[in-house]
Amino acid sequence: MAKLPRVLCPVCNDPVAGVPTRRLGMLSVHDHKRTPRALVLCPGSMTHVPAADAIAVQEELPEPAAERAEAPTLF
Ligand SMILES: [Zn+2]
């Protein structure tokens, strides 16, 4: 899982993932829909927003395999 910052979509104001772009200090709003079953993407998708406007940074989930370091035994 990638650590992507969350930004507010400039159109629907929903928190969505901000994807790094080649433009320094800017993030691209990840493709998203306004409603889950909609057939079209929100027009705010792919627009660039300043990275300083990120509202949160998603933490990486812990690896489940790292928790049990020893080999699994029957009993
Ligand atoms: Zn949107």
PDB file of the backbone (N, CA, C, O) and the ligand in Angstrom, with CONECT records:
HET     ZN  A 101       1
ATOM      1  N   MET A   1       0.841  -1.199   0.000  1.00  0.00           N
ATOM      2  CA  MET A   1       0.000   0.000   0.000  1.00  0.00           C
ATOM      3  C   MET A   1       0.871   1.242   0.000  1.00  0.00           C
ATOM      4  O   MET A   1       1.821   1.389   0.770  1.00  0.00           O
ATOM      5  N   ALA A   2       0.511   2.079  -0.861  1.00  0.00           N
ATOM      6  CA  ALA A   2       1.292   3.317  -0.948  1.00  0.00           C
ATOM      7  C   ALA A   2       0.775   4.327   0.062  1.00  0.00           C
ATOM      8  O   ALA A   2      -0.410   4.361   0.394  1.00  0.00           O
ATOM      9  N   LYS A   3       1.692   5.137   0.535  1.00  0.00           N
ATOM     10  CA  LYS A   3       1.305   6.225   1.437  1.00  0.00           C
ATOM     11  C   LYS A   3       0.979   7.437   0.590  1.00  0.00           C
ATOM     12  O   LYS A   3       1.878   8.095   0.067  1.00  0.00           O
ATOM     13  N   LEU A   4      -0.304   7.733   0.454  1.00  0.00           N
ATOM     14  CA  LEU A   4      -0.700   8.895  -0.328  1.00  0.00           C
ATOM     15  C   LEU A   4      -1.392   9.898   0.579  1.00  0.00           C
ATOM     16  O   LEU A   4      -2.231   9.523   1.398  1.00  0.00           O
ATOM     17  N   PRO A   5      -1.042  11.178   0.436  1.00  0.00           N
ATOM     18  CA  PRO A   5      -1.728  12.189   1.238  1.00  0.00           C
ATOM     19  C   PRO A   5      -3.159  12.367   0.780  1.00  0.00           C
ATOM     20  O   PRO A   5      -3.494  12.088  -0.371  1.00  0.00           O
ATOM     21  N   ARG A   6      -3.992  12.826   1.674  1.00  0.00           N
ATOM     22  CA  ARG A   6      -5.390  13.085   1.342  1.00  0.00           C
ATOM     23  C   ARG A   6      -5.570  14.569   1.080  1.00  0.00           C
ATOM     24  O   ARG A   6      -5.101  15.412   1.845  1.00  0.00           O
ATOM     25  N   VAL A   7      -6.255  14.874  -0.010  1.00  0.00           N
ATOM     26  CA  VAL A   7      -6.564  16.264  -0.335  1.00  0.00           C
ATOM     27  C   VAL A   7      -8.065  16.392  -0.545  1.00  0.00           C
ATOM     28  O   VAL A   7      -8.747  15.414  -0.851  1.00  0.00           O
ATOM     29  N   LEU A   8      -8.567  17.599  -0.379  1.00  0.00           N
ATOM     30  CA  LEU A   8      -9.982  17.840  -0.623  1.00  0.00           C
ATOM     31  C   LEU A   8     -10.184  18.129  -2.103  1.00  0.00           C
ATOM     32  O   LEU A   8      -9.493  18.968  -2.681  1.00  0.00           O
ATOM     33  N   CYS A   9     -11.133  17.429  -2.709  1.00  0.00           N
ATOM     34  CA  CYS A   9     -11.441  17.660  -4.113  1.00  0.00           C
ATOM     35  C   CYS A   9     -11.985  19.075  -4.271  1.00  0.00           C
ATOM     36  O   CYS A   9     -12.874  19.477  -3.521  1.00  0.00           O
ATOM     37  N   PRO A  10     -11.461  19.848  -5.245  1.00  0.00           N
ATOM     38  CA  PRO A  10     -11.941  21.242  -5.409  1.00  0.00           C
ATOM     39  C   PRO A  10     -13.390  21.310  -5.881  1.00  0.00           C
ATOM     40  O   PRO A  10     -14.020  22.359  -5.747  1.00  0.00           O
ATOM     41  N   VAL A  11     -13.938  20.232  -6.427  1.00  0.00           N
ATOM     42  CA  VAL A  11     -15.312  20.258  -6.957  1.00  0.00           C
ATOM     43  C   VAL A  11     -16.311  19.761  -5.922  1.00  0.00           C
ATOM     44  O   VAL A  11     -17.259  20.469  -5.582  1.00  0.00           O
ATOM     45  N   CYS A  12     -16.101  18.518  -5.407  1.00  0.00           N
ATOM     46  CA  CYS A  12     -17.099  17.933  -4.508  1.00  0.00           C
ATOM     47  C   CYS A  12     -16.681  18.047  -3.041  1.00  0.00           C
ATOM     48  O   CYS A  12     -17.461  17.702  -2.153  1.00  0.00           O
ATOM     49  N   ASN A  13     -15.464  18.526  -2.773  1.00  0.00           N
ATOM     50  CA  ASN A  13     -14.998  18.759  -1.401  1.00  0.00           C
ATOM     51  C   ASN A  13     -14.858  17.476  -0.584  1.00  0.00           C
ATOM     52  O   ASN A  13     -14.875  17.519   0.646  1.00  0.00           O
ATOM     53  N   ASP A  14     -14.721  16.352  -1.252  1.00  0.00           N
ATOM     54  CA  ASP A  14     -14.521  15.078  -0.560  1.00  0.00           C
ATOM     55  C   ASP A  14     -13.020  14.821  -0.383  1.00  0.00           C
ATOM     56  O   ASP A  14     -12.227  15.190  -1.248  1.00  0.00           O
ATOM     57  N   PRO A  15     -12.625  14.193   0.726  1.00  0.00           N
ATOM     58  CA  PRO A  15     -11.201  13.833   0.870  1.00  0.00           C
ATOM     59  C   PRO A  15     -10.852  12.648  -0.014  1.00  0.00           C
ATOM     60  O   PRO A  15     -11.393  11.555   0.154  1.00  0.00           O
ATOM     61  N   VAL A  16      -9.937  12.873  -0.965  1.00  0.00           N
ATOM     62  CA  VAL A  16      -9.495  11.810  -1.867  1.00  0.00           C
ATOM     63  C   VAL A  16      -7.971  11.777  -1.863  1.00  0.00           C
ATOM     64  O   VAL A  16      -7.322  12.700  -1.372  1.00  0.00           O
ATOM     65  N   ALA A  17      -7.408  10.702  -2.415  1.00  0.00           N
ATOM     66  CA  ALA A  17      -5.955  10.550  -2.449  1.00  0.00           C
ATOM     67  C   ALA A  17      -5.339  11.547  -3.417  1.00  0.00           C
ATOM     68  O   ALA A  17      -5.881  11.800  -4.492  1.00  0.00           O
ATOM     69  N   GLY A  18      -4.201  12.110  -3.026  1.00  0.00           N
ATOM     70  CA  GLY A  18      -3.447  13.009  -3.900  1.00  0.00           C
ATOM     71  C   GLY A  18      -2.233  12.288  -4.447  1.00  0.00           C
ATOM     72  O   GLY A  18      -1.368  11.847  -3.691  1.00  0.00           O
ATOM     73  N   VAL A  19      -2.169  12.170  -5.778  1.00  0.00           N
ATOM     74  CA  VAL A  19      -1.086  11.429  -6.416  1.00  0.00           C
ATOM     75  C   VAL A  19       0.030  12.401  -6.786  1.00  0.00           C
ATOM     76  O   VAL A  19      -0.244  13.462  -7.347  1.00  0.00           O
ATOM     77  N   PRO A  20       1.294  12.057  -6.480  1.00  0.00           N
ATOM     78  CA  PRO A  20       2.404  12.949  -6.846  1.00  0.00           C
ATOM     79  C   PRO A  20       2.489  13.162  -8.354  1.00  0.00           C
ATOM     80  O   PRO A  20       2.246  12.242  -9.135  1.00  0.00           O
ATOM     81  N   THR A  21       2.828  14.358  -8.745  1.00  0.00           N
ATOM     82  CA  THR A  21       2.972  14.690 -10.165  1.00  0.00           C
ATOM     83  C   THR A  21       4.379  15.199 -10.421  1.00  0.00           C
ATOM     84  O   THR A  21       5.188  15.308  -9.500  1.00  0.00           O
ATOM     85  N   ARG A  22       4.667  15.510 -11.685  1.00  0.00           N
ATOM     86  CA  ARG A  22       5.986  16.061 -12.002  1.00  0.00           C
ATOM     87  C   ARG A  22       6.081  17.513 -11.569  1.00  0.00           C
ATOM     88  O   ARG A  22       7.178  18.051 -11.426  1.00  0.00           O
ATOM     89  N   ARG A  23       4.938  18.148 -11.360  1.00  0.00           N
ATOM     90  CA  ARG A  23       4.976  19.540 -10.911  1.00  0.00           C
ATOM     91  C   ARG A  23       5.325  19.573  -9.433  1.00  0.00           C
ATOM     92  O   ARG A  23       4.637  18.968  -8.611  1.00  0.00           O
ATOM     93  N   LEU A  24       6.375  20.267  -9.105  1.00  0.00           N
ATOM     94  CA  LEU A  24       6.862  20.303  -7.731  1.00  0.00           C
ATOM     95  C   LEU A  24       5.831  20.981  -6.813  1.00  0.00           C
ATOM     96  O   LEU A  24       5.299  22.044  -7.134  1.00  0.00           O
ATOM     97  N   GLY A  25       5.569  20.351  -5.682  1.00  0.00           N
ATOM     98  CA  GLY A  25       4.672  20.939  -4.702  1.00  0.00           C
ATOM     99  C   GLY A  25       3.203  20.828  -5.061  1.00  0.00           C
ATOM    100  O   GLY A  25       2.354  21.425  -4.398  1.00  0.00           O
ATOM    101  N   MET A  26       2.894  20.068  -6.103  1.00  0.00           N
ATOM    102  CA  MET A  26       1.497  19.904  -6.491  1.00  0.00           C
ATOM    103  C   MET A  26       1.126  18.432  -6.454  1.00  0.00           C
ATOM    104  O   MET A  26       1.965  17.556  -6.665  1.00  0.00           O
ATOM    105  N   LEU A  27      -0.152  18.176  -6.180  1.00  0.00           N
ATOM    106  CA  LEU A  27      -0.664  16.816  -6.191  1.00  0.00           C
ATOM    107  C   LEU A  27      -1.816  16.741  -7.172  1.00  0.00           C
ATOM    108  O   LEU A  27      -2.556  17.707  -7.358  1.00  0.00           O
ATOM    109  N   SER A  28      -1.957  15.585  -7.796  1.00  0.00           N
ATOM    110  CA  SER A  28      -3.067  15.368  -8.708  1.00  0.00           C
ATOM    111  C   SER A  28      -4.177  14.655  -7.946  1.00  0.00           C
ATOM    112  O   SER A  28      -3.929  13.657  -7.268  1.00  0.00           O
ATOM    113  N   VAL A  29      -5.392  15.163  -8.057  1.00  0.00           N
ATOM    114  CA  VAL A  29      -6.530  14.540  -7.376  1.00  0.00           C
ATOM    115  C   VAL A  29      -6.820  13.198  -8.038  1.00  0.00           C
ATOM    116  O   VAL A  29      -7.002  13.127  -9.253  1.00  0.00           O
ATOM    117  N   HIS A  30      -6.860  12.148  -7.247  1.00  0.00           N
ATOM    118  CA  HIS A  30      -7.097  10.803  -7.776  1.00  0.00           C
ATOM    119  C   HIS A  30      -8.496  10.707  -8.378  1.00  0.00           C
ATOM    120  O   HIS A  30      -9.436  11.352  -7.915  1.00  0.00           O
ATOM    121  N   ASP A  31      -8.610   9.880  -9.426  1.00  0.00           N
ATOM    122  CA  ASP A  31      -9.914   9.671 -10.066  1.00  0.00           C
ATOM    123  C   ASP A  31     -10.933   9.182  -9.045  1.00  0.00           C
ATOM    124  O   ASP A  31     -10.662   8.245  -8.294  1.00  0.00           O
ATOM    125  N   HIS A  32     -12.086   9.802  -9.016  1.00  0.00           N
ATOM    126  CA  HIS A  32     -13.140   9.375  -8.081  1.00  0.00           C
ATOM    127  C   HIS A  32     -14.493   9.765  -8.639  1.00  0.00           C
ATOM    128  O   HIS A  32     -14.605  10.604  -9.533  1.00  0.00           O
ATOM    129  N   LYS A  33     -15.510   9.138  -8.093  1.00  0.00           N
ATOM    130  CA  LYS A  33     -16.888   9.439  -8.492  1.00  0.00           C
ATOM    131  C   LYS A  33     -17.572  10.173  -7.360  1.00  0.00           C
ATOM    132  O   LYS A  33     -17.168  10.065  -6.202  1.00  0.00           O
ATOM    133  N   ARG A  34     -18.603  10.916  -7.695  1.00  0.00           N
ATOM    134  CA  ARG A  34     -19.348  11.630  -6.662  1.00  0.00           C
ATOM    135  C   ARG A  34     -20.215  10.668  -5.868  1.00  0.00           C
ATOM    136  O   ARG A  34     -20.333  10.790  -4.649  1.00  0.00           O
ATOM    137  N   THR A  35     -20.820   9.712  -6.561  1.00  0.00           N
ATOM    138  CA  THR A  35     -21.587   8.663  -5.895  1.00  0.00           C
ATOM    139  C   THR A  35     -21.024   7.327  -6.347  1.00  0.00           C
ATOM    140  O   THR A  35     -20.576   7.206  -7.487  1.00  0.00           O
ATOM    141  N   PRO A  36     -21.036   6.313  -5.473  1.00  0.00           N
ATOM    142  CA  PRO A  36     -20.376   5.043  -5.802  1.00  0.00           C
ATOM    143  C   PRO A  36     -20.867   4.395  -7.087  1.00  0.00           C
ATOM    144  O   PRO A  36     -20.085   3.742  -7.778  1.00  0.00           O
ATOM    145  N   ARG A  37     -22.148   4.559  -7.427  1.00  0.00           N
ATOM    146  CA  ARG A  37     -22.677   3.866  -8.599  1.00  0.00           C
ATOM    147  C   ARG A  37     -22.738   4.757  -9.833  1.00  0.00           C
ATOM    148  O   ARG A  37     -23.299   4.360 -10.854  1.00  0.00           O
ATOM    149  N   ALA A  38     -22.174   5.945  -9.752  1.00  0.00           N
ATOM    150  CA  ALA A  38     -22.209   6.844 -10.906  1.00  0.00           C
ATOM    151  C   ALA A  38     -21.337   6.292 -12.031  1.00  0.00           C
ATOM    152  O   ALA A  38     -20.375   5.565 -11.781  1.00  0.00           O
ATOM    153  N   LEU A  39     -21.678   6.639 -13.262  1.00  0.00           N
ATOM    154  CA  LEU A  39     -20.933   6.157 -14.417  1.00  0.00           C
ATOM    155  C   LEU A  39     -19.866   7.143 -14.857  1.00  0.00           C
ATOM    156  O   LEU A  39     -19.001   6.793 -15.660  1.00  0.00           O
ATOM    157  N   VAL A  40     -19.908   8.354 -14.355  1.00  0.00           N
ATOM    158  CA  VAL A  40     -18.913   9.353 -14.757  1.00  0.00           C
ATOM    159  C   VAL A  40     -18.090   9.762 -13.536  1.00  0.00           C
ATOM    160  O   VAL A  40     -18.560   9.738 -12.398  1.00  0.00           O
ATOM    161  N   LEU A  41     -16.845  10.137 -13.821  1.00  0.00           N
ATOM    162  CA  LEU A  41     -15.965  10.588 -12.746  1.00  0.00           C
ATOM    163  C   LEU A  41     -16.313  12.011 -12.345  1.00  0.00           C
ATOM    164  O   LEU A  41     -16.868  12.778 -13.132  1.00  0.00           O
ATOM    165  N   CYS A  42     -15.982  12.344 -11.129  1.00  0.00           N
ATOM    166  CA  CYS A  42     -16.146  13.719 -10.658  1.00  0.00           C
ATOM    167  C   CYS A  42     -15.256  14.630 -11.502  1.00  0.00           C
ATOM    168  O   CYS A  42     -14.106  14.274 -11.764  1.00  0.00           O
ATOM    169  N   PRO A  43     -15.752  15.804 -11.940  1.00  0.00           N
ATOM    170  CA  PRO A  43     -14.907  16.693 -12.770  1.00  0.00           C
ATOM    171  C   PRO A  43     -13.656  17.172 -12.045  1.00  0.00           C
ATOM    172  O   PRO A  43     -12.744  17.707 -12.675  1.00  0.00           O
ATOM    173  N   GLY A  44     -13.602  16.987 -10.732  1.00  0.00           N
ATOM    174  CA  GLY A  44     -12.397  17.378 -10.002  1.00  0.00           C
ATOM    175  C   GLY A  44     -11.271  16.382 -10.136  1.00  0.00           C
ATOM    176  O   GLY A  44     -10.154  16.661  -9.701  1.00  0.00           O
ATOM    177  N   SER A  45     -11.532  15.210 -10.736  1.00  0.00           N
ATOM    178  CA  SER A  45     -10.485  14.204 -10.931  1.00  0.00           C
ATOM    179  C   SER A  45      -9.387  14.764 -11.815  1.00  0.00           C
ATOM    180  O   SER A  45      -9.654  15.497 -12.767  1.00  0.00           O
ATOM    181  N   MET A  46      -8.143  14.412 -11.489  1.00  0.00           N
ATOM    182  CA  MET A  46      -6.965  14.765 -12.283  1.00  0.00           C
ATOM    183  C   MET A  46      -6.594  16.242 -12.196  1.00  0.00           C
ATOM    184  O   MET A  46      -5.617  16.648 -12.825  1.00  0.00           O
ATOM    185  N   THR A  47      -7.328  17.064 -11.446  1.00  0.00           N
ATOM    186  CA  THR A  47      -6.919  18.452 -11.310  1.00  0.00           C
ATOM    187  C   THR A  47      -5.763  18.534 -10.312  1.00  0.00           C
ATOM    188  O   THR A  47      -5.604  17.662  -9.457  1.00  0.00           O
ATOM    189  N   HIS A  48      -4.973  19.577 -10.433  1.00  0.00           N
ATOM    190  CA  HIS A  48      -3.819  19.736  -9.561  1.00  0.00           C
ATOM    191  C   HIS A  48      -4.157  20.656  -8.393  1.00  0.00           C
ATOM    192  O   HIS A  48      -4.771  21.708  -8.567  1.00  0.00           O
ATOM    193  N   VAL A  49      -3.744  20.237  -7.205  1.00  0.00           N
ATOM    194  CA  VAL A  49      -3.949  21.054  -6.014  1.00  0.00           C
ATOM    195  C   VAL A  49      -2.602  21.170  -5.301  1.00  0.00           C
ATOM    196  O   VAL A  49      -1.773  20.268  -5.414  1.00  0.00           O
ATOM    197  N   PRO A  50      -2.367  22.256  -4.572  1.00  0.00           N
ATOM    198  CA  PRO A  50      -1.095  22.393  -3.852  1.00  0.00           C
ATOM    199  C   PRO A  50      -0.946  21.310  -2.791  1.00  0.00           C
ATOM    200  O   PRO A  50      -1.894  21.001  -2.069  1.00  0.00           O
ATOM    201  N   ALA A  51       0.256  20.734  -2.703  1.00  0.00           N
ATOM    202  CA  ALA A  51       0.500  19.673  -1.726  1.00  0.00           C
ATOM    203  C   ALA A  51       0.372  20.195  -0.300  1.00  0.00           C
ATOM    204  O   ALA A  51       0.121  19.417   0.621  1.00  0.00           O
ATOM    205  N   ALA A  52       0.539  21.491  -0.106  1.00  0.00           N
ATOM    206  CA  ALA A  52       0.435  22.069   1.233  1.00  0.00           C
ATOM    207  C   ALA A  52      -0.989  22.007   1.751  1.00  0.00           C
ATOM    208  O   ALA A  52      -1.214  22.155   2.952  1.00  0.00           O
ATOM    209  N   ASP A  53      -1.969  21.789   0.856  1.00  0.00           N
ATOM    210  CA  ASP A  53      -3.368  21.720   1.275  1.00  0.00           C
ATOM    211  C   ASP A  53      -3.773  20.323   1.726  1.00  0.00           C
ATOM    212  O   ASP A  53      -4.941  20.099   2.044  1.00  0.00           O
ATOM    213  N   ALA A  54      -2.837  19.379   1.761  1.00  0.00           N
ATOM    214  CA  ALA A  54      -3.163  18.014   2.189  1.00  0.00           C
ATOM    215  C   ALA A  54      -3.711  18.049   3.613  1.00  0.00           C
ATOM    216  O   ALA A  54      -3.164  18.730   4.481  1.00  0.00           O
ATOM    217  N   ILE A  55      -4.789  17.314   3.845  1.00  0.00           N
ATOM    218  CA  ILE A  55      -5.427  17.337   5.162  1.00  0.00           C
ATOM    219  C   ILE A  55      -4.944  16.188   6.028  1.00  0.00           C
ATOM    220  O   ILE A  55      -5.069  16.264   7.250  1.00  0.00           O
ATOM    221  N   ALA A  56      -4.394  15.118   5.443  1.00  0.00           N
ATOM    222  CA  ALA A  56      -3.935  13.976   6.224  1.00  0.00           C
ATOM    223  C   ALA A  56      -3.008  13.134   5.366  1.00  0.00           C
ATOM    224  O   ALA A  56      -3.017  13.233   4.139  1.00  0.00           O
ATOM    225  N   VAL A  57      -2.218  12.315   6.016  1.00  0.00           N
ATOM    226  CA  VAL A  57      -1.369  11.364   5.305  1.00  0.00           C
ATOM    227  C   VAL A  57      -1.763   9.971   5.760  1.00  0.00           C
ATOM    228  O   VAL A  57      -1.773   9.664   6.952  1.00  0.00           O
ATOM    229  N   GLN A  58      -2.088   9.137   4.783  1.00  0.00           N
ATOM    230  CA  GLN A  58      -2.523   7.786   5.092  1.00  0.00           C
ATOM    231  C   GLN A  58      -1.347   6.967   5.589  1.00  0.00           C
ATOM    232  O   GLN A  58      -0.277   6.971   4.982  1.00  0.00           O
ATOM    233  N   GLU A  59      -1.548   6.263   6.696  1.00  0.00           N
ATOM    234  CA  GLU A  59      -0.493   5.410   7.241  1.00  0.00           C
ATOM    235  C   GLU A  59      -0.534   4.053   6.562  1.00  0.00           C
ATOM    236  O   GLU A  59      -1.593   3.551   6.188  1.00  0.00           O
ATOM    237  N   GLU A  60       0.647   3.476   6.416  1.00  0.00           N
ATOM    238  CA  GLU A  60       0.731   2.162   5.820  1.00  0.00           C
ATOM    239  C   GLU A  60       0.232   1.122   6.817  1.00  0.00           C
ATOM    240  O   GLU A  60       0.509   1.213   8.013  1.00  0.00           O
ATOM    241  N   LEU A  61      -0.500   0.141   6.320  1.00  0.00           N
ATOM    242  CA  LEU A  61      -0.999  -0.916   7.199  1.00  0.00           C
ATOM    243  C   LEU A  61       0.147  -1.852   7.577  1.00  0.00           C
ATOM    244  O   LEU A  61       1.026  -2.110   6.754  1.00  0.00           O
ATOM    245  N   PRO A  62       0.150  -2.366   8.815  1.00  0.00           N
ATOM    246  CA  PRO A  62       1.228  -3.279   9.209  1.00  0.00           C
ATOM    247  C   PRO A  62       1.143  -4.593   8.441  1.00  0.00           C
ATOM    248  O   PRO A  62       0.058  -5.089   8.136  1.00  0.00           O
ATOM    249  N   GLU A  63       2.302  -5.136   8.142  1.00  0.00           N
ATOM    250  CA  GLU A  63       2.357  -6.399   7.418  1.00  0.00           C
ATOM    251  C   GLU A  63       1.893  -7.528   8.327  1.00  0.00           C
ATOM    252  O   GLU A  63       2.448  -7.686   9.415  1.00  0.00           O
ATOM    253  N   PRO A  64       0.915  -8.308   7.936  1.00  0.00           N
ATOM    254  CA  PRO A  64       0.463  -9.404   8.801  1.00  0.00           C
ATOM    255  C   PRO A  64       1.524 -10.488   8.963  1.00  0.00           C
ATOM    256  O   PRO A  64       1.559 -11.166   9.990  1.00  0.00           O
ATOM    257  N   ALA A  65       2.396 -10.662   7.957  1.00  0.00           N
ATOM    258  CA  ALA A  65       3.417 -11.713   8.043  1.00  0.00           C
ATOM    259  C   ALA A  65       4.504 -11.342   9.044  1.00  0.00           C
ATOM    260  O   ALA A  65       5.151 -12.222   9.610  1.00  0.00           O
ATOM    261  N   ALA A  66       4.711 -10.041   9.267  1.00  0.00           N
ATOM    262  CA  ALA A  66       5.776  -9.609  10.169  1.00  0.00           C
ATOM    263  C   ALA A  66       5.415  -9.880  11.625  1.00  0.00           C
ATOM    264  O   ALA A  66       6.293  -9.987  12.481  1.00  0.00           O
ATOM    265  N   GLU A  67       4.111  -9.992  11.900  1.00  0.00           N
ATOM    266  CA  GLU A  67       3.691 -10.185  13.280  1.00  0.00           C
ATOM    267  C   GLU A  67       4.095 -11.571  13.784  1.00  0.00           C
ATOM    268  O   GLU A  67       4.561 -11.702  14.916  1.00  0.00           O
ATOM    269  N   ARG A  68       3.922 -12.603  12.962  1.00  0.00           N
ATOM    270  CA  ARG A  68       4.340 -13.944  13.387  1.00  0.00           C
ATOM    271  C   ARG A  68       5.674 -14.264  12.717  1.00  0.00           C
ATOM    272  O   ARG A  68       5.721 -14.765  11.594  1.00  0.00           O
ATOM    273  N   ALA A  69       6.743 -13.964  13.428  1.00  0.00           N
ATOM    274  CA  ALA A  69       8.072 -14.159  12.891  1.00  0.00           C
ATOM    275  C   ALA A  69       8.433 -15.650  12.884  1.00  0.00           C
ATOM    276  O   ALA A  69       9.109 -16.133  11.975  1.00  0.00           O
ATOM    277  N   GLU A  70       7.971 -16.363  13.910  1.00  0.00           N
ATOM    278  CA  GLU A  70       8.317 -17.790  13.973  1.00  0.00           C
ATOM    279  C   GLU A  70       7.393 -18.605  13.077  1.00  0.00           C
ATOM    280  O   GLU A  70       6.259 -18.204  12.814  1.00  0.00           O
ATOM    281  N   ALA A  71       7.867 -19.713  12.627  1.00  0.00           N
ATOM    282  CA  ALA A  71       7.091 -20.551  11.714  1.00  0.00           C
ATOM    283  C   ALA A  71       5.849 -21.073  12.420  1.00  0.00           C
ATOM    284  O   ALA A  71       5.919 -21.428  13.596  1.00  0.00           O
ATOM    285  N   PRO A  72       4.714 -21.129  11.732  1.00  0.00           N
ATOM    286  CA  PRO A  72       3.496 -21.635  12.365  1.00  0.00           C
ATOM    287  C   PRO A  72       3.607 -23.126  12.680  1.00  0.00           C
ATOM    288  O   PRO A  72       4.055 -23.918  11.851  1.00  0.00           O
ATOM    289  N   THR A  73       3.192 -23.491  13.889  1.00  0.00           N
ATOM    290  CA  THR A  73       3.229 -24.902  14.295  1.00  0.00           C
ATOM    291  C   THR A  73       1.813 -25.394  14.487  1.00  0.00           C
ATOM    292  O   THR A  73       0.870 -24.606  14.548  1.00  0.00           O
ATOM    293  N   LEU A  74       1.675 -26.687  14.582  1.00  0.00           N
ATOM    294  CA  LEU A  74       0.342 -27.291  14.697  1.00  0.00           C
ATOM    295  C   LEU A  74      -0.251 -27.045  16.075  1.00  0.00           C
ATOM    296  O   LEU A  74      -1.430 -26.712  16.189  1.00  0.00           O
ATOM    297  N   PHE A  75       0.560 -27.207  17.140  1.00  0.00           N
ATOM    298  CA  PHE A  75       0.048 -27.024  18.510  1.00  0.00           C
ATOM    299  C   PHE A  75       0.869 -26.005  19.270  1.00  0.00           C
ATOM    300  O   PHE A  75       0.583 -25.726  20.435  1.00  0.00           O
TER     301      PHE A  75
HETATM  302 ZN    ZN A 101     -14.663  15.358  -6.513  1.00  0.00          ZN2+
END
